[in-house]
Each structure stands twice: as C-alpha cells, then as structure tokens.
Amino acid sequence: MNSKTNNRLTLTLILSVFLAIAIPITATWYFAVNSHEYEIETSMEINQDQMLNMLAASLAAPLWNLHSDKIKVICDQFLSNSFIKKIKVKDSILDEVVYDKENQYSIGVLTINGEKNIIANNKTIGSVYIEVSSVNFDKSVYNSERLLLYLFIMESIITFFLVTFVVYNFILIPLHSQTERALRLSDDVTTEKRNFFELSIERLNAKIVGILNEFKSYHQIVDENVAIVKLNKHGQITHVTTAVTDLTGFSKEELIWCQIDKIAVIPDGDTISVISMGEIDKPFCFLARGETSFGEEYWLSCKVSLEEDRTATLVCEDVTHKKEVEKLANTDDLTGLMNRRSVNSILKREEQLFSRYKVHYSVLVIDLDFFKRVNDTYGHQAGDEVLVKFAEVLESNIRETDYSARLGGEEFIIVCPNTSLDNAYSLATNFSQTVSEYKFPFVTQLTCSIGVTSSESGKPVEQMLLDADAALYKAKESGRNKVIKV
C-alpha cells in the first residue's frame, strides 16, 4: 500500500477508537447529569416516585464510577422529609446494596411480602424504611438497565467493527498483498524455471538428435564399408551389411538363412566346424575364399566372435587384392608354381620342424635335359609351352603334402616333408621315368636330371641345396636322364 492509503487507514482507526471511547463516556455523563437533577433542597417536598427515581439513579451511578457523595446527598434529602417513616430493620438481608466511599451510608433493597422496599442506612441514625410501590420501582430500575444494555450493545457493535476494521486493514490486506507478491514472485520463479527447463529440453533434444545423426552416419559408414555377417548357432546367415552384398554380388534376401559356405569357404576345411569349435569371448581369425554371383573368386580374412548362445559375428575383410599380390610375389608367372621366394619360406619352416621334432625332409632339384635346343629350334614361345606342360606333369605326380616350385629357367625343385632320403630317391626315379614317357609338344622326347638330398645328413638347408645342385650336375655329367642322391 502507498503512503496516502496508509494515512487514510490511520485516520479511520483513530476515529473508530475515539468513537468507541467517547460514546460510553458521553452516555454516562448524560445519565449522571440527569441524576443530579434530583438533588433538591431540604425544604422541598418530594413524593415517592421522585424518591424512587433518585434511589434508582443512585443505585446505577456507582456502576459508572460516579462519586458516591451523591448518595449521601440523596440520603440526607429523604431522611429529612416528613412523610418518611423511620423504622429500624434488624436482622434483615438487603439486596443490591450500594455504599459510599467512606462506608458511612448505604442503600439497599429489602423484599417484604413479595414487594421490594428501599432501605437507606446511616451509621449515625440507623436504618430507614421507605414504603414505595414495587411497580414504580421495577419500572425505574428496568429503564435504567435497558439504557445500560443499549450502551453495552452499542459498545459491542463498535468494538466488533473496530476489530474487523483493524484485522481487515492491518492484517488481511497486508497479508493479501504479501501473498500476491509471493505468488507473483513464485510465478516469476516458476516461469523462469519453466523457461530454463524448456531450454534445457531443447538443448537435450538437439544433443540427442545430433547423437542419433552421428550414430546414423556411423552406422551407414560401417554398413557400407565393413563386411559384417551374423550367424545363428546352426551356421545360417541372419544379417549382412551392405558391404557384404557389394562384395559377393548377392542381395540380402538371397543370403539370409543360407549357410555361411555360400559366401565363405575355408580351403581344406569345414567352415561351420571351424566356427563352432571356437571359444566364447576369444575371437579368432581364419582365411576363406568364395565366389561372387558372377563367378569371380575372392578371399576373405574373417574375425569371429562367439556369443554364449553360440551365435557368431564375422567381421570380414576383402583380401583378394592382397591375395593376388601375395600370389604374384610367391608364384611363378609362367607355370603357376611357387617361385624361389615362396619355396625358401617352406624350406625354413621344414628346417625348424626338423630342429625341434627331428622330422626329416628331403629336397629334389630337377633340370630339363637339352632344353636350350628346344628354344633354339622352336623358339622361346614353344619353350614356354613345354615348361608349362612340364609344370602340369610335375604337379600331377607329387604327393599332396609335397611342394613344387620353379627356381628359374628350366630348373625346378620339390620339397618333401616327413620324407627320408630313400623315399625321396624312389619318388625322383618314378618321376624321371614319367617325364621320359610323356609326349610334350614340339619335341618327341624330354628327359630330366635330378639331384636328391635329405636332412638326415644334419646339414642346414643352405648346404642341402648346394649338395642337391652338386648331385644334379653330377647326373648331367654322367649322361643326363639320371637321379643321384647325396
């Protein structure tokens, strides 16, 4: 509230308090003045009605704190009148007794035979009995009591409105104002919190959308660039990424519920068995080959992760190019056999096996007899055709565990794991006879010389190769088309 309103309320409060105090005082003063009119001279005669009114006024006066000397004056008046009978009253009980301050005079009511009689008592002269009509007395007292009742009712109404005014203006209105301010403040705080919450939600939604977009982009990148295959416990394909379909040429519909062998086959092994024998939480890898829907060969390096329910996830890498590069690096371009580099790694491995487990291996070094004549007579192209055909004969006449390679020119080598010198010599003799009986193009007959050696000598692989070359040249010097072992 502003200062103007505060001033108005203050003035109203002062006025209300003034009225609450002034009205009772004014009424009492008026009553006392009217009572004073009955204070008459001693020589005047008064009748009983007048005396009754004076006594009633004297009875009411002490209630409003008027001086009790008026009672003394009234008593003096009616005690000196001739018509008052002086009667002593002994052992009587007086009602509604009023005393003055000095306790010298008293006025009371004595009920005799149902009628109320006024008794004035002076300690000096004793009690005086006054005969009056009870009707007049009751009426006078009733009028006085009614006036007092009206005054009390008026006082109560004024007090009620005063209290209501004070409570309303000084308690309820300020409380209402404070409540409104609190509500406005609460609304402001709530609005601020709501705005902050909405802003936070917007930011959170933006972050979620950003994360979802990133995840979608990441998922798209993975789907398009990483070949992932999921299998159930029966080895059936349940999910493939787009990279798998791009690699194999098959659609997802064509691959779902097919066996893994449709896209990945382990050479010389069962793909499903290899996967099922894996351990949970221990990823392992294997190399597999496959054919596209167009019949083209590809190679995959597969990393397998097994779950507890024996389902599997394969992350496959296309290593076809690597395989081709490896093949070029380890394969002879003309014959398709392994080259010197590749066979050297096999010889190193066999040497390690012999050193650790004492497993013997043998080496056969082969050279075609008089091959220079073929090139000189029929040309190098014809010579290449003869070499290719010789490589085919070589591959078809060795064991599955043996390795054949072209060392260069018309010189070849066979590595025979877990083979003794005698067994290697027998293998070389049979092969030499097969070559001599085979009908090669451009030539009527083709023979070869072979030098054989074995790890039984305990020599390192480098020395074994030198010994095999020495045996080969010895076979050539002794007439060719021969096998010599050392």
C-alpha positions as CSV (number, residue, x, y, z in Angstrom):
1,M,0.0,0.0,0.0
2,N,1.1,3.6,-0.7
3,S,1.6,6.3,1.9
4,K,-1.8,8.0,1.0
5,T,-3.7,4.8,1.8
6,N,-1.7,4.3,5.0
7,N,-2.7,7.8,6.2
8,R,-6.3,7.2,5.4
9,L,-6.4,4.0,7.3
10,T,-4.6,5.6,10.3
11,L,-7.1,8.4,10.5
12,T,-10.0,5.9,10.2
13,L,-8.5,3.8,13.0
14,I,-8.1,6.9,15.3
15,L,-11.7,8.0,14.6
16,S,-13.0,4.5,15.4
17,V,-11.1,4.3,18.7
18,F,-12.3,7.8,19.6
19,L,-16.0,6.8,19.0
20,A,-15.6,3.6,20.9
21,I,-14.4,5.6,23.9
22,A,-16.4,8.8,23.5
23,I,-19.9,7.2,23.2
24,P,-19.9,5.3,26.5
25,I,-18.4,8.3,28.3
26,T,-20.9,10.7,26.8
27,A,-23.8,8.4,27.8
28,T,-22.5,8.0,31.3
29,W,-22.1,11.8,31.6
30,Y,-25.6,12.3,30.4
31,F,-27.0,9.8,32.8
32,A,-25.1,11.4,35.7
33,V,-26.4,14.9,34.8
34,N,-30.0,13.7,34.7
35,S,-29.5,12.0,38.1
36,H,-28.2,15.3,39.5
37,E,-31.5,17.0,38.8
38,Y,-32.9,15.0,41.8
39,E,-30.6,16.7,44.2
40,I,-33.1,19.2,45.7
41,E,-33.2,21.5,48.7
42,T,-34.1,20.2,52.1
43,S,-37.1,22.3,52.4
44,M,-38.7,20.9,49.2
45,E,-41.2,18.1,49.4
46,I,-40.7,15.1,47.2
47,N,-43.1,12.3,46.5
48,Q,-42.4,8.7,46.4
49,D,-42.0,8.5,42.6
50,Q,-39.3,11.1,42.8
51,M,-37.7,9.4,45.7
52,L,-37.8,6.1,43.7
53,N,-36.1,7.7,40.7
54,M,-33.4,9.3,42.9
55,L,-32.7,6.0,44.5
56,A,-32.6,4.2,41.2
57,A,-30.1,6.7,39.9
58,S,-28.1,6.4,43.0
59,L,-28.0,2.6,42.5
60,A,-26.8,2.9,38.9
61,A,-24.3,5.7,39.5
62,P,-21.6,3.6,41.1
63,L,-21.6,1.3,38.0
64,W,-20.2,4.2,36.0
65,N,-17.7,5.2,38.7
66,L,-19.6,8.3,39.8
67,H,-18.7,9.8,43.1
68,S,-20.6,8.3,46.0
69,D,-21.1,11.6,47.7
70,K,-24.3,11.9,45.6
71,I,-25.7,9.0,47.6
72,K,-25.0,11.0,50.8
73,V,-26.9,14.0,49.5
74,I,-29.9,11.8,48.5
75,C,-29.9,10.1,51.9
76,D,-29.9,13.4,53.6
77,Q,-32.8,14.6,51.5
78,F,-35.2,11.7,52.1
79,L,-34.2,11.3,55.8
80,S,-35.3,14.9,56.5
81,N,-38.7,14.6,54.7
82,S,-41.8,14.4,56.9
83,F,-43.6,11.6,55.1
84,I,-40.7,9.1,55.5
85,K,-41.3,6.7,58.3
86,K,-38.3,5.9,60.4
87,I,-38.3,2.2,61.0
88,K,-35.4,0.2,62.3
89,V,-34.8,-3.0,60.4
90,K,-32.9,-5.7,62.3
91,D,-31.5,-9.0,61.0
92,S,-32.8,-8.3,57.5
93,I,-30.9,-9.3,54.4
94,L,-30.5,-6.5,51.9
95,D,-30.1,-7.0,48.2
96,E,-28.4,-4.7,45.7
97,V,-26.5,-2.8,48.4
98,V,-24.5,0.3,47.4
99,Y,-22.0,2.0,49.7
100,D,-20.3,5.4,49.6
101,K,-16.5,5.7,49.7
102,E,-16.4,6.4,53.5
103,N,-18.7,3.4,54.1
104,Q,-21.0,5.7,56.1
105,Y,-24.1,5.4,54.0
106,S,-25.7,2.6,52.2
107,I,-28.9,2.0,50.2
108,G,-30.3,-1.4,49.6
109,V,-33.5,-3.3,48.7
110,L,-35.5,-5.3,51.2
111,T,-38.1,-7.7,49.9
112,I,-41.1,-7.9,52.3
113,N,-44.2,-9.9,51.3
114,G,-43.2,-10.0,47.7
115,E,-42.7,-6.3,47.5
116,K,-39.4,-4.6,47.1
117,N,-38.7,-1.8,49.7
118,I,-35.8,0.6,49.7
119,I,-33.8,0.8,52.9
120,A,-31.5,3.7,53.5
121,N,-28.9,3.1,56.2
122,N,-26.9,5.7,58.1
123,K,-24.5,4.5,60.7
124,T,-25.3,7.5,62.8
125,I,-29.1,7.3,62.9
126,G,-29.6,3.7,61.8
127,S,-31.9,2.3,59.1
128,V,-34.8,4.0,57.4
129,Y,-37.6,2.0,55.7
130,I,-39.3,3.7,52.8
131,E,-42.6,2.3,51.5
132,V,-42.8,2.6,47.8
133,S,-44.7,0.9,45.0
134,S,-42.8,-2.1,43.6
135,V,-44.2,-1.4,40.2
136,N,-42.7,2.1,40.1
137,F,-39.5,0.8,41.5
138,D,-39.2,-2.1,38.9
139,K,-40.0,0.2,36.1
140,S,-37.4,2.7,37.1
141,V,-34.8,0.0,37.5
142,Y,-35.9,-1.6,34.2
143,N,-35.5,1.7,32.3
144,S,-32.0,2.1,33.8
145,E,-31.0,-1.5,33.0
146,R,-32.3,-1.1,29.4
147,L,-30.3,2.0,29.0
148,L,-27.2,0.2,30.2
149,L,-28.0,-2.7,27.9
150,Y,-28.3,-0.4,24.9
151,L,-25.0,1.1,25.8
152,F,-23.3,-2.3,26.0
153,I,-24.8,-3.4,22.7
154,M,-23.6,-0.2,21.0
155,E,-20.2,-0.7,22.6
156,S,-20.0,-4.3,21.4
157,I,-21.1,-3.3,17.8
158,I,-18.5,-0.6,17.7
159,T,-15.8,-2.9,19.1
160,F,-16.8,-5.6,16.6
161,F,-16.5,-3.2,13.6
162,L,-13.3,-1.7,15.1
163,V,-11.7,-5.2,15.4
164,T,-13.0,-6.1,12.0
165,F,-11.6,-2.9,10.5
166,V,-8.2,-3.5,12.2
167,V,-8.0,-7.1,11.2
168,Y,-9.0,-6.4,7.6
169,N,-6.9,-3.3,7.0
170,F,-3.8,-4.1,9.1
171,I,-3.7,-7.9,8.9
172,L,-5.7,-9.3,5.9
173,I,-4.8,-6.6,3.4
174,P,-1.1,-6.7,4.1
175,L,-1.2,-10.5,4.2
176,H,-3.1,-10.5,0.9
177,S,-0.5,-8.1,-0.6
178,Q,2.3,-10.2,0.7
179,T,0.6,-13.3,-0.7
180,E,0.1,-11.6,-4.1
181,R,3.8,-10.6,-4.1
182,A,4.8,-14.1,-3.1
183,L,2.5,-15.6,-5.8
184,R,3.9,-13.1,-8.4
185,L,7.4,-14.0,-7.3
186,S,6.5,-17.7,-7.4
187,D,5.1,-17.2,-10.9
188,D,8.2,-15.4,-11.9
189,V,10.4,-18.1,-10.5
190,T,8.1,-20.8,-12.0
191,T,8.2,-19.1,-15.4
192,E,12.0,-18.7,-15.2
193,K,12.3,-22.4,-14.2
194,R,9.9,-23.4,-16.9
195,N,11.9,-21.4,-19.5
196,F,15.1,-22.9,-18.2
197,F,13.6,-26.3,-18.3
198,E,12.2,-25.8,-21.8
199,L,15.6,-24.5,-22.9
200,S,17.3,-27.5,-21.3
201,I,14.9,-29.8,-23.1
202,E,15.6,-28.1,-26.4
203,R,19.3,-28.4,-25.9
204,L,18.9,-32.1,-24.8
205,N,16.8,-32.8,-27.8
206,A,19.3,-31.1,-30.0
207,K,22.1,-33.2,-28.5
208,I,20.0,-36.4,-28.9
209,V,19.3,-35.6,-32.5
210,G,23.0,-34.9,-33.0
211,I,23.9,-38.2,-31.4
212,L,21.3,-40.0,-33.4
213,N,22.6,-38.4,-36.6
214,E,26.1,-39.3,-35.7
215,F,25.1,-42.8,-34.9
216,K,23.2,-43.0,-38.2
217,S,26.1,-41.7,-40.1
218,Y,28.5,-44.1,-38.3
219,H,26.1,-47.0,-38.9
220,Q,25.8,-46.0,-42.6
221,I,29.6,-45.8,-42.8
222,V,30.0,-49.2,-41.1
223,D,27.2,-50.8,-43.2
224,E,28.7,-49.6,-46.5
225,N,32.4,-50.2,-45.7
226,V,32.6,-53.1,-43.2
227,A,31.6,-56.6,-44.2
228,I,29.7,-58.0,-41.2
229,V,27.9,-61.3,-41.2
230,K,25.9,-62.6,-38.2
231,L,25.2,-66.4,-37.9
232,N,22.8,-68.4,-35.7
233,K,24.0,-71.5,-33.9
234,H,23.2,-73.6,-37.0
235,G,25.6,-71.6,-39.2
236,Q,22.8,-69.8,-41.0
237,I,23.2,-66.2,-42.0
238,T,20.8,-63.9,-40.1
239,H,22.2,-60.5,-41.0
240,V,24.7,-59.0,-43.5
241,T,25.8,-55.4,-44.1
242,T,25.6,-53.7,-47.5
243,A,29.4,-54.2,-47.9
244,V,28.8,-58.0,-48.0
245,T,26.3,-57.7,-50.8
246,D,28.6,-55.3,-52.7
247,L,31.4,-57.8,-52.3
248,T,29.6,-61.0,-53.2
249,G,27.0,-59.7,-55.7
250,F,24.2,-61.4,-53.8
251,S,21.3,-59.4,-52.3
252,K,20.4,-59.6,-48.6
253,E,17.3,-61.6,-49.4
254,E,19.5,-64.2,-51.3
255,L,21.9,-64.5,-48.4
256,I,19.5,-64.6,-45.3
257,W,19.1,-68.1,-43.9
258,C,21.7,-69.5,-46.2
259,Q,24.7,-71.4,-44.8
260,I,28.0,-69.5,-44.4
261,D,29.5,-71.7,-47.1
262,K,27.6,-69.7,-49.7
263,I,30.0,-66.7,-49.2
264,A,33.0,-68.1,-47.2
265,V,34.7,-71.5,-47.6
266,I,37.8,-72.5,-45.7
267,P,40.2,-74.3,-48.0
268,D,40.6,-77.9,-47.0
269,G,38.2,-77.5,-44.0
270,D,34.6,-77.2,-42.9
271,T,33.8,-73.5,-42.2
272,I,30.9,-74.3,-39.8
273,S,33.0,-76.7,-37.8
274,V,35.9,-74.3,-37.5
275,I,33.5,-71.6,-36.2
276,S,31.7,-73.9,-33.8
277,M,34.9,-75.1,-32.3
278,G,35.9,-71.6,-31.3
279,E,35.8,-70.4,-27.6
280,I,33.4,-67.8,-26.3
281,D,34.9,-64.3,-25.7
282,K,38.1,-65.4,-27.5
283,P,37.9,-64.0,-31.1
284,F,39.9,-65.9,-33.7
285,C,40.6,-65.5,-37.4
286,F,40.6,-67.7,-40.5
287,L,41.1,-67.2,-44.2
288,A,38.3,-68.2,-46.5
289,R,37.6,-68.0,-50.2
290,G,34.3,-67.5,-52.1
291,E,32.8,-66.8,-55.5
292,T,30.7,-63.9,-56.4
293,S,27.3,-64.2,-58.1
294,F,29.3,-63.6,-61.3
295,G,31.7,-66.5,-60.7
296,E,34.7,-64.4,-59.7
297,E,36.9,-65.6,-56.9
298,Y,37.6,-63.5,-53.8
299,W,39.4,-64.1,-50.5
300,L,38.2,-63.0,-47.0
301,S,40.1,-62.6,-43.7
302,C,37.4,-63.3,-41.2
303,K,37.5,-62.4,-37.5
304,V,34.9,-64.4,-35.5
305,S,33.4,-63.6,-32.1
306,L,31.2,-66.2,-30.5
307,E,28.4,-65.4,-28.0
308,E,27.1,-67.6,-25.2
309,D,24.2,-68.8,-27.2
310,R,26.7,-70.0,-29.8
311,T,25.7,-67.3,-32.3
312,A,28.6,-65.8,-34.2
313,T,29.6,-62.4,-35.6
314,L,32.0,-62.4,-38.5
315,V,33.9,-59.2,-39.4
316,C,35.3,-59.9,-42.9
317,E,38.0,-58.1,-44.8
318,D,38.3,-58.4,-48.5
319,V,41.9,-59.6,-49.0
320,T,41.5,-60.6,-52.6
321,H,43.9,-57.9,-53.8
322,K,46.4,-58.9,-51.0
323,K,46.0,-62.5,-52.0
324,E,46.7,-61.6,-55.6
325,V,49.7,-59.6,-54.6
326,E,50.9,-62.4,-52.4
327,K,50.3,-64.8,-55.2
328,L,52.3,-62.7,-57.6
329,A,55.0,-62.4,-55.1
330,N,55.1,-66.1,-54.4
331,T,54.1,-67.6,-57.7
332,D,55.9,-68.1,-61.0
333,D,54.2,-66.1,-63.7
334,L,54.7,-68.7,-66.4
335,T,53.9,-72.0,-64.8
336,G,51.8,-71.0,-61.8
337,L,54.1,-72.9,-59.4
338,M,55.7,-71.4,-56.4
339,N,58.7,-69.3,-57.1
340,R,62.1,-69.3,-55.3
341,R,61.0,-66.8,-52.6
342,S,58.0,-68.9,-51.7
343,V,59.8,-72.2,-51.5
344,N,62.6,-70.7,-49.4
345,S,60.0,-69.9,-46.7
346,I,58.8,-73.5,-46.8
347,L,62.4,-74.8,-46.5
348,K,62.9,-72.6,-43.5
349,R,59.8,-74.0,-41.9
350,E,60.8,-77.6,-42.5
351,E,64.2,-76.8,-41.1
352,Q,62.6,-75.5,-37.9
353,L,60.4,-78.6,-37.6
354,F,63.4,-80.9,-38.0
355,S,65.3,-78.9,-35.4
356,R,62.5,-79.1,-32.9
357,Y,60.9,-82.5,-33.6
358,K,63.6,-84.3,-35.7
359,V,61.2,-84.8,-38.5
360,H,63.2,-85.4,-41.7
361,Y,62.5,-83.8,-45.0
362,S,64.1,-84.2,-48.5
363,V,64.8,-81.9,-51.4
364,L,64.8,-82.8,-55.2
365,V,66.4,-80.4,-57.6
366,I,65.3,-81.0,-61.2
367,D,66.7,-79.7,-64.5
368,L,65.4,-80.4,-68.0
369,D,68.0,-82.0,-70.4
370,F,68.9,-80.2,-73.6
371,F,66.1,-77.6,-73.1
372,K,68.3,-74.9,-74.9
373,R,67.8,-76.9,-78.1
374,V,64.0,-76.5,-77.8
375,N,64.3,-72.7,-77.6
376,D,66.9,-72.6,-80.4
377,T,64.9,-74.9,-82.6
378,Y,61.3,-74.0,-82.0
379,G,61.6,-70.6,-80.4
380,H,61.0,-69.2,-76.9
381,Q,57.3,-69.4,-77.1
382,A,57.4,-73.1,-77.8
383,G,59.9,-73.4,-75.0
384,D,57.4,-71.7,-72.6
385,E,54.7,-74.1,-73.7
386,V,57.0,-77.0,-72.9
387,L,57.8,-75.5,-69.5
388,V,54.1,-75.0,-68.7
389,K,53.3,-78.6,-69.7
390,F,56.2,-79.9,-67.6
391,A,54.9,-78.0,-64.6
392,E,51.5,-79.7,-65.0
393,V,53.1,-83.1,-65.1
394,L,55.2,-82.2,-62.0
395,E,52.1,-81.1,-60.0
396,S,50.1,-84.2,-61.0
397,N,52.9,-86.6,-59.9
398,I,53.8,-85.4,-56.5
399,R,52.0,-86.1,-53.2
400,E,49.5,-83.7,-51.6
401,T,52.0,-83.0,-48.8
402,D,54.8,-82.1,-51.2
403,Y,55.6,-78.6,-52.6
404,S,56.8,-77.9,-56.1
405,A,58.4,-74.7,-57.4
406,R,60.2,-73.2,-60.4
407,L,63.6,-71.9,-59.4
408,G,64.2,-70.2,-62.7
409,G,64.7,-71.2,-66.4
410,E,64.3,-74.9,-66.8
411,E,65.3,-75.7,-63.2
412,F,62.6,-76.9,-60.7
413,I,62.5,-78.1,-57.1
414,I,60.4,-80.5,-55.0
415,V,60.2,-80.3,-51.1
416,C,59.1,-83.5,-49.5
417,P,58.1,-83.0,-45.8
418,N,58.5,-86.1,-43.5
419,T,60.3,-88.0,-46.1
420,S,63.6,-90.0,-45.8
421,L,66.4,-89.9,-48.4
422,D,65.5,-93.3,-49.8
423,N,61.8,-92.5,-50.2
424,A,62.8,-89.2,-51.9
425,Y,65.1,-91.1,-54.2
426,S,62.3,-93.5,-55.2
427,L,59.9,-90.6,-55.8
428,A,62.6,-88.9,-58.1
429,T,63.2,-92.1,-60.0
430,N,59.5,-92.6,-60.8
431,F,59.0,-89.0,-61.8
432,S,62.0,-89.2,-64.1
433,Q,60.5,-92.2,-65.9
434,T,57.1,-90.5,-66.2
435,V,58.7,-87.4,-67.8
436,S,60.7,-89.5,-70.3
437,E,57.5,-91.3,-71.3
438,Y,55.3,-88.2,-71.6
439,K,54.6,-86.7,-75.1
440,F,55.5,-83.0,-74.9
441,P,54.6,-80.6,-77.7
442,F,57.3,-79.8,-80.3
443,V,59.6,-82.5,-79.0
444,T,59.5,-86.2,-79.4
445,Q,61.0,-86.9,-76.0
446,L,62.0,-84.8,-73.0
447,T,64.2,-86.0,-70.1
448,C,65.4,-84.5,-66.8
449,S,68.2,-84.9,-64.4
450,I,67.6,-84.9,-60.6
451,G,69.7,-84.4,-57.5
452,V,68.3,-85.7,-54.2
453,T,69.4,-84.8,-50.6
454,S,67.9,-85.1,-47.2
455,S,68.1,-83.6,-43.7
456,E,69.4,-86.9,-42.5
457,S,72.8,-85.5,-43.1
458,G,72.1,-82.9,-40.3
459,K,73.2,-80.1,-42.6
460,P,71.5,-76.7,-42.7
461,V,69.1,-76.1,-45.6
462,E,71.6,-73.9,-47.4
463,Q,74.1,-76.7,-47.5
464,M,71.4,-79.2,-48.5
465,L,70.6,-77.1,-51.6
466,L,74.2,-76.9,-52.5
467,D,74.5,-80.7,-52.2
468,A,71.4,-81.2,-54.3
469,D,72.8,-78.9,-57.0
470,A,76.1,-80.9,-56.9
471,A,74.2,-84.2,-57.3
472,L,72.3,-82.7,-60.2
473,Y,75.4,-81.6,-62.1
474,K,76.9,-85.0,-61.4
475,A,73.8,-86.6,-63.0
476,K,74.2,-84.4,-66.1
477,E,77.9,-85.2,-66.4
478,S,77.2,-88.9,-66.2
479,G,74.9,-88.8,-69.2
480,R,71.7,-87.0,-68.1
481,N,68.2,-88.5,-67.5
482,K,69.6,-89.8,-64.2
483,V,68.8,-89.5,-60.5
484,I,71.7,-89.1,-58.0
485,K,71.3,-88.8,-54.2
486,V,73.8,-87.5,-51.7
